[in-house]
Amino acid sequence: MTPIRVLIAEDNELVRRGIVSLLRAAPNIELVGEAPDGAVAFKLFQQLKPDVLITDMKMPGVDGIALATAVLKENRKARILVLTQYEGDETIRKALRAGVLGYVTKETAGKTILAAIAHVAQGQHYVPVDVGARLAERTAMPELTLRERQVLELIALGLANKDIGVRLELSDRTVGVYVSSLLGKLEVKSRTEAVSAALRRGIIEPR
């Protein structure tokens, strides 16, 4: 059987070493390259043309989403697997919308990671059952608009409606409308609950 040629992009050296060890021990995988960030990974992808690109989601400079977007623009048939510690459903949805075929967390057992690589190499999607169920549940929920996200990010910074209005050049009443709308969409009753839900789902990033 021809081995699956894999390129990995991971900025955490210790994590990268662990994944590299896993891949090198697998009989059906050939590790062709490793990169500490997305920019280097993109150049290596162009040079090495791997069967599967494994990328972390959060990396300095060019992150996993930007890398996947650039790679798929270069080669729309590229097969990409995200391996990350972030599992907020919005983060996963962003990756899948970008064209990523698979998503697993770094805490996943080695054999599951290898299975995900095998699926992605064949052009198949691979998303853990529990993650898939959560995504299906969230899909029925309305998405926040850009303005609602902006308001939510400022709420997370501790700003009151008046201060949010100043930042976004909106009236207090308009800000209040946005707050009420995003609370309803997130199915929460308070600003604090909204921030917690948004952080958990990956809608906003921790600061």
N, C-alpha and C positions, 0 to 999 in steps of 0.2 A: 504494500500500500504506500502510495506517495505521501510523504509527511506534509502536514499543514504548515506552511511558512508563516510565521507570526512576527509582528513588530509590536513592541510595547512602549507606551508613553506614560511615564509616572515620575512625578517630581520628588517624591519621598524615596530616598535611596534605600532605606531599610526595607520598605514595602516592595520596591522594585526588585531587590535582591531575592526576596522571598518568592515572588512570582516567577522570576527567572529560574530559580532552583526547581520550582514545580514544573515549568515548561521543559526544562532540559532533561528532567527525569521521565517525561512522557515519551513513549516510543513512537507515537504517531505525529509528533510536533517537532518542527525545526525552528529554533529561535534565530531569526535573521538579523535582528537589531533591537536596540533599546535607546530610548531618548529621555532626557530629564525634563523636557517641556514640549509644548505643542509646536513651537516653531521648528525645533530640531526634528521632531517627529514627521512634520510635513515634508521636509527635505529628504529624510530617509525613506519616506513612503514613495516619493517620486523616483528615488534611485533604486530601491530594493523591490518595489512592487509586491508586497507580501499578500498572502491569501487572506489574512485577517489582521486588522489593526486593533489592538487592545489599548484603550486610553482611559486615564483617570478623568473625572469630570472637572475637578478644581485644580488648575495649574496656573502658575504665574504667567502673565503675558497672554499667550494663546491658550485658552482653556479647551476642555473637551468638546464643547458644542461648536466653538469656532473651528477647531481642528477637523471635526467631522464634516462641517459645512464646506471647508476648503478642500478636503480630500474628495468628497462626493462631487464637487464642482469639477475637480480634476478627472475623476473617474466615477461616473454615476453607478457603476456596478461594484464599487468598493464595499467590502464587508467589515463592519465595525462593531466591536463589543465594548461597552462601557463597563469598567470595573472600578467601583468607587465606594466610599463610605457613606455617601449621601443617598438617601432613598426617599426623599420627599416626593410625593406623586407628581407635583408640578415639574420638578427637576427631571423626572423620568419621562414625562410627556414631552418636554423640550427636546430631550435626546432622541426620542422616537420620531418626533416631527422633523428633526434634522436629518433623519435617514438611518439612524443607528439600528442595527438588527437585534442586538442583545443587550441585556442589562443585568448585572449581578453585583452584589456588594463584596467588599474585601473580606468580610467575615464569613463568606460562603465557603463550604468545604471544598477542598482541592478537586475532588472528583466531579463536583458540580460545575466548577469553573471549566474543567476540561470538557465536560459535556456541552457547556454553552459554546465553547470554541468550535467544537465539532458541528453543532447545529448552524452556527453563523457561517462557518466555512462552506456549508452547503446552500447558503442563501436563505436559511430559515430563521424565523424570529425565535428568540429565547428570552422569556421573561418569567421569573418565578411565579408560581401559582398564586401566592398571597399578594404579590405586587400586582399581578394581572387583575385579581379580584378588586383590589383597591382602586385601580385605574378605571375599571368598569363602573364602579360606584361613583367615582368622581366625575366621570364623563357626563353623567346626567345633570350635574350641577352647572349652573351658568358661570362663565368665566368673568373675572374682573376686567373692566375696561382699563385702558392706560391711565386715565385720570384717577380712577379708583385705586389703582396700584400706587400712584404717586401720593395720594392722600394717606393710604395705609402705611407707606414707608415713613411718612412724616409723623404719623401717630406713633409708630415704633420708636421714633426719636424723642417721644414725650411732648410733642407740640400740641397745644390746644387748637381748637377750630380757628380762632382769630389769627393765631400765628401761622397756621397752615394757609389761611386765606391770603395773608401777606406774601408768603413764599410763592404761592401759585397764582396770585393776582385774581383771587375769587372773593366773593362776598361770604360773610359768615353763614348766611342762609344756604348758599350753594354748597359750601363745604359740608354743612349738616346733611344736605340731601345725599351727597356722595357717601358720607359716613353711614347713614341709614341703609343705603343700597348695598354697600359692601358687607355690612353686618348681616343683612338678609341672605346674601349670596354665600357667605361663609357659614351660615346657620349658627350664629353665635349671638349673644345678648349684650356684650360689652366690648369696649375698645381693647381691653386687656386680653379678652378671649380671642378677639380678632387677630391680634398680633401673635399670640401663641399658636393659633391654628395656621396662620400664614407661614410662620417659621417651620412648623412641623411638616407642612405640605411642600415647602420649598418655594413658596410664592415670593417671599422676600428673604434676603440673606441676613444672617446674624451680623451685628455691628459691634 
